[in-house]
Amino acid sequence: MDDLQEIKTKLAHIEKLLMGNGVVGVAEMARRSFEFMLTSKKAKNGLLDWAFRVVILTLIGFIAMKLELK
């Protein structure tokens, strides 16, 4: 009987973890992050584009600093 109570307690804990117990749960956060990744892959401003922009901005900043120091 103790094992059954322990299983029920663990199930209740897992349910609260997944459903969020009134706040956003793990399953909802995973769904939202998956949808965000899908939209960022479809959009023009995807992660690869932002990485390219950061690299270009870093290079331009480096060149500007070298020119300013001369």
C-alpha positions, 0 to 999 in steps of 0.5 A: 500500500505504501508503494501505491501512495508513493506512485500517486504522489510522484504522479501528482508531482509530475502533473504539477511540473508539466501543467505548471500548477497555475503558471507556465509549465515545462510542456508549455515552455517547450511548445513555445520555444519550438514554435519560436525556433520554427518562426525564426527559421522561416523569417528573414531575420533568422539566427544565421542572419543575426550571427552574420550581422554580429560578425560584420559589426565586430569586424567594422568595429575592429577596423574603426578602432585600428584607424582611430589609434593611428 
